[in-house]
Amino acid sequence: MSAPYHSTKEAPKSTSRKQELYDWLNDNLEGPEKLKLKPVKQMRRPELWKMVQDLKNGNEYYIVDKEALKYGNTVVR
């Protein structure tokens, strides 16, 4: 059985602030998708939230995975 903090998800919630959504997208978008990200003052919160939902679908973002990558390790699920 895993400890509860092992399954803590990193992705923002629907109640996250606009800047938090923007920062998370900036860190997780890659390639042509990142080009769609305009400066934060030009984007509305619902638009940012839609982009977060689209990126989160099918992808799981766990805090422990990000920490493992810092040290060159890969988490296998």
N, CA and C atoms as an extended XYZ file, in Angstrom:
231
Properties=species:S:1:pos:R:3:atomname:S:1:resname:S:1:resid:I:1 pbc="F F F"
N         0.851       -1.180        0.000 N   MET     1
C         0.000        0.000        0.000 CA  MET     1
C         0.895        1.241        0.000 C   MET     1
N         0.563        2.182       -0.836 N   SER     2
C         1.344        3.409       -0.956 CA  SER     2
C         0.941        4.442        0.088 C   SER     2
N         1.896        5.276        0.420 N   ALA     3
C         1.602        6.393        1.319 CA  ALA     3
C         0.734        7.407        0.577 C   ALA     3
N        -0.135        8.132        1.271 N   PRO     4
C        -1.041        9.064        0.595 CA  PRO     4
C        -0.325       10.151       -0.209 C   PRO     4
N         0.853       10.565        0.243 N   TYR     5
C         1.543       11.631       -0.477 CA  TYR     5
C         2.145       11.147       -1.793 C   TYR     5
N         2.231        9.833       -2.002 N   HIS     6
C         2.737        9.312       -3.267 CA  HIS     6
C         1.763        9.563       -4.407 C   HIS     6
N         0.501        9.671       -4.092 N   SER     7
C        -0.482        9.855       -5.149 CA  SER     7
C        -1.047       11.278       -5.181 C   SER     7
N        -0.328       12.218       -4.612 N   THR     8
C        -0.742       13.612       -4.661 CA  THR     8
C        -0.500       14.148       -6.065 C   THR     8
N        -1.532       14.688       -6.655 N   LYS     9
C        -1.403       15.191       -8.018 CA  LYS     9
C        -0.927       16.630       -8.005 C   LYS     9
N        -0.141       16.955       -9.011 N   GLU    10
C         0.469       18.276       -9.087 CA  GLU    10
C        -0.385       19.281       -9.862 C   GLU    10
N        -1.209       18.825      -10.753 N   ALA    11
C        -1.965       19.714      -11.634 CA  ALA    11
C        -2.880       20.642      -10.838 C   ALA    11
N        -3.110       21.856      -11.349 N   PRO    12
C        -3.967       22.805      -10.643 CA  PRO    12
C        -5.423       22.351      -10.604 C   PRO    12
N        -6.145       22.910       -9.668 N   LYS    13
C        -7.568       22.599       -9.503 CA  LYS    13
C        -8.404       23.706      -10.132 C   LYS    13
N        -9.690       23.493      -10.214 N   SER    14
C       -10.575       24.494      -10.814 CA  SER    14
C       -10.615       25.781       -9.996 C   SER    14
N       -10.216       25.713       -8.733 N   THR    15
C       -10.222       26.902       -7.881 CA  THR    15
C        -8.875       27.635       -7.882 C   THR    15
N        -7.913       27.131       -8.652 N   SER    16
C        -6.592       27.774       -8.703 CA  SER    16
C        -6.678       29.155       -9.326 C   SER    16
N        -5.787       30.008       -8.923 N   ARG    17
C        -5.762       31.373       -9.458 CA  ARG    17
C        -5.210       31.395      -10.871 C   ARG    17
N        -5.499       32.465      -11.560 N   LYS    18
C        -5.098       32.631      -12.947 CA  LYS    18
C        -3.591       32.469      -13.128 C   LYS    18
N        -2.802       33.082      -12.269 N   GLN    19
C        -1.344       33.012      -12.384 CA  GLN    19
C        -0.844       31.590      -12.169 C   GLN    19
N        -1.475       30.839      -11.248 N   GLU    20
C        -1.095       29.450      -11.007 CA  GLU    20
C        -1.364       28.596      -12.242 C   GLU    20
N        -2.517       28.803      -12.870 N   LEU    21
C        -2.853       28.076      -14.095 CA  LEU    21
C        -1.843       28.385      -15.186 C   LEU    21
N        -1.515       29.659      -15.337 N   TYR    22
C        -0.583       30.096      -16.373 CA  TYR    22
C         0.806       29.496      -16.141 C   TYR    22
N         1.275       29.545      -14.906 N   ASP    23
C         2.601       29.016      -14.582 CA  ASP    23
C         2.671       27.511      -14.847 C   ASP    23
N         1.603       26.778      -14.469 N   TRP    24
C         1.585       25.337      -14.684 CA  TRP    24
C         1.602       25.018      -16.180 C   TRP    24
N         0.812       25.742      -16.950 N   LEU    25
C         0.801       25.533      -18.397 CA  LEU    25
C         2.163       25.844      -19.002 C   LEU    25
N         2.768       26.917      -18.560 N   ASN    26
C         4.074       27.314      -19.075 CA  ASN    26
C         5.121       26.220      -18.817 C   ASN    26
N         5.019       25.537      -17.681 N   ASP    27
C         5.958       24.473      -17.339 CA  ASP    27
C         5.664       23.163      -18.070 C   ASP    27
N         4.402       22.910      -18.431 N   ASN    28
C         4.016       21.601      -18.955 CA  ASN    28
C         3.711       21.550      -20.444 C   ASN    28
N         3.488       22.672      -21.080 N   LEU    29
C         3.249       22.665      -22.521 CA  LEU    29
C         4.564       22.546      -23.272 C   LEU    29
N         4.513       21.882      -24.416 N   GLU    30
C         5.710       21.720      -25.235 CA  GLU    30
C         5.375       21.975      -26.695 C   GLU    30
N         6.380       22.319      -27.452 N   GLY    31
C         6.255       22.460      -28.904 CA  GLY    31
C         5.263       23.519      -29.342 C   GLY    31
N         4.475       23.202      -30.378 N   PRO    32
C         3.548       24.190      -30.942 CA  PRO    32
C         2.455       24.612      -29.962 C   PRO    32
N         2.136       23.746      -29.010 N   GLU    33
C         1.112       24.096      -28.020 CA  GLU    33
C         1.567       25.262      -27.150 C   GLU    33
N         2.870       25.322      -26.867 N   LYS    34
C         3.395       26.393      -26.023 CA  LYS    34
C         3.284       27.744      -26.729 C   LYS    34
N         3.310       27.729      -28.062 N   LEU    35
C         3.187       28.970      -28.819 CA  LEU    35
C         1.801       29.591      -28.686 C   LEU    35
N         0.783       28.773      -28.348 N   LYS    36
C        -0.577       29.278      -28.160 CA  LYS    36
C        -0.722       30.078      -26.867 C   LYS    36
N         0.253       29.931      -25.980 N   LEU    37
C         0.196       30.597      -24.687 CA  LEU    37
C         0.639       32.053      -24.836 C   LEU    37
N        -0.330       32.947      -24.748 N   LYS    38
C        -0.046       34.382      -24.854 CA  LYS    38
C         0.363       34.905      -23.477 C   LYS    38
N         0.829       36.145      -23.391 N   PRO    39
C         1.124       36.715      -22.070 CA  PRO    39
C        -0.104       36.638      -21.158 C   PRO    39
N         0.150       36.427      -19.881 N   VAL    40
C        -0.921       36.168      -18.921 CA  VAL    40
C        -1.988       37.262      -18.894 C   VAL    40
N        -1.608       38.505      -19.086 N   LYS    41
C        -2.589       39.596      -19.033 CA  LYS    41
C        -3.544       39.578      -20.216 C   LYS    41
N        -3.165       38.907      -21.305 N   GLN    42
C        -4.022       38.842      -22.489 CA  GLN    42
C        -4.975       37.656      -22.455 C   GLN    42
N        -4.802       36.757      -21.505 N   MET    43
C        -5.643       35.553      -21.445 CA  MET    43
C        -6.645       35.654      -20.306 C   MET    43
N        -7.792       35.068      -20.531 N   ARG    44
C        -8.824       35.013      -19.496 CA  ARG    44
C        -8.728       33.682      -18.768 C   ARG    44
N        -9.183       33.685      -17.532 N   ARG    45
C        -9.080       32.492      -16.705 CA  ARG    45
C        -9.791       31.273      -17.309 C   ARG    45
N       -11.022       31.407      -17.831 N   PRO    46
C       -11.675       30.233      -18.433 CA  PRO    46
C       -10.879       29.643      -19.607 C   PRO    46
N       -10.235       30.491      -20.363 N   GLU    47
C        -9.410       30.032      -21.478 CA  GLU    47
C        -8.218       29.217      -20.952 C   GLU    47
N        -7.589       29.703      -19.888 N   LEU    48
C        -6.476       28.984      -19.268 CA  LEU    48
C        -6.949       27.652      -18.686 C   LEU    48
N        -8.103       27.663      -18.012 N   TRP    49
C        -8.627       26.450      -17.393 CA  TRP    49
C        -8.936       25.396      -18.456 C   TRP    49
N        -9.466       25.813      -19.598 N   LYS    50
C        -9.747       24.881      -20.699 CA  LYS    50
C        -8.454       24.238      -21.191 C   LYS    50
N        -7.389       25.021      -21.312 N   MET    51
C        -6.100       24.485      -21.750 CA  MET    51
C        -5.544       23.488      -20.728 C   MET    51
N        -5.722       23.778      -19.437 N   VAL    52
C        -5.263       22.869      -18.380 CA  VAL    52
C        -6.025       21.554      -18.477 C   VAL    52
N        -7.347       21.620      -18.630 N   GLN    53
C        -8.161       20.412      -18.728 CA  GLN    53
C        -7.763       19.577      -19.940 C   GLN    53
N        -7.534       20.225      -21.061 N   ASP    54
C        -7.140       19.499      -22.267 CA  ASP    54
C        -5.807       18.785      -22.071 C   ASP    54
N        -4.885       19.429      -21.386 N   LEU    55
C        -3.575       18.835      -21.159 CA  LEU    55
C        -3.631       17.723      -20.114 C   LEU    55
N        -4.484       17.899      -19.107 N   LYS    56
C        -4.589       16.905      -18.041 CA  LYS    56
C        -5.257       15.620      -18.522 C   LYS    56
N        -6.164       15.697      -19.485 N   ASN    57
C        -6.857       14.508      -19.963 CA  ASN    57
C        -5.867       13.503      -20.527 C   ASN    57
N        -5.845       12.327      -19.937 N   GLY    58
C        -4.947       11.277      -20.393 CA  GLY    58
C        -3.555       11.353      -19.804 C   GLY    58
N        -3.214       12.424      -19.140 N   ASN    59
C        -1.895       12.567      -18.519 CA  ASN    59
C        -2.070       12.709      -17.013 C   ASN    59
N        -1.266       11.986      -16.275 N   GLU    60
C        -1.282       12.102      -14.819 CA  GLU    60
C        -0.022       12.835      -14.389 C   GLU    60
N        -0.180       13.865      -13.607 N   TYR    61
C         0.954       14.644      -13.115 CA  TYR    61
C         1.035       14.487      -11.602 C   TYR    61
N         2.041       13.748      -11.156 N   TYR    62
C         2.230       13.511       -9.739 CA  TYR    62
C         3.475       14.242       -9.246 C   TYR    62
N         3.405       14.764       -8.051 N   ILE    63
C         4.517       15.495       -7.460 CA  ILE    63
C         5.737       14.593       -7.323 C   ILE    63
N         5.539       13.358       -6.907 N   VAL    64
C         6.667       12.446       -6.694 CA  VAL    64
C         7.389       12.159       -8.016 C   VAL    64
N         6.661       12.138       -9.140 N   ASP    65
C         7.298       11.913      -10.444 CA  ASP    65
C         8.253       13.050      -10.785 C   ASP    65
N         7.827       14.272      -10.511 N   LYS    66
C         8.662       15.431      -10.807 CA  LYS    66
C         9.928       15.424       -9.945 C   LYS    66
N         9.788       15.056       -8.690 N   GLU    67
C        10.943       14.976       -7.795 CA  GLU    67
C        11.911       13.892       -8.264 C   GLU    67
N        11.390       12.762       -8.694 N   ALA    68
C        12.239       11.666       -9.163 CA  ALA    68
C        13.028       12.082      -10.398 C   ALA    68
N        12.393       12.830      -11.295 N   LEU    69
C        13.074       13.283      -12.509 CA  LEU    69
C        14.234       14.222      -12.205 C   LEU    69
N        14.118       14.986      -11.131 N   LYS    70
C        15.203       15.892      -10.738 CA  LYS    70
C        16.496       15.118      -10.490 C   LYS    70
N        16.364       13.893       -9.991 N   TYR    71
C        17.525       13.074       -9.642 CA  TYR    71
C        17.831       12.006      -10.694 C   TYR    71
N        17.193       12.132      -11.850 N   GLY    72
C        17.481       11.220      -12.952 CA  GLY    72
C        16.776        9.873      -12.851 C   GLY    72
N        15.743        9.776      -12.040 N   ASN    73
C        15.006        8.526      -11.887 CA  ASN    73
C        13.681        8.595      -12.630 C   ASN    73
N        13.169        7.438      -13.017 N   THR    74
C        11.880        7.361      -13.687 CA  THR    74
C        10.947        6.518      -12.826 C   THR    74
N         9.730        6.985      -12.630 N   VAL    75
C         8.730        6.257      -11.861 CA  VAL    75
C         7.965        5.364      -12.818 C   VAL    75
N         7.875        4.075      -12.488 N   VAL    76
C         7.130        3.127      -13.309 CA  VAL    76
C         5.834        2.815      -12.567 C   VAL    76
N         4.724        2.971      -13.255 N   ARG    77
C         3.419        2.680      -12.631 CA  ARG    77
C         2.787        1.477      -13.283 C   ARG    77
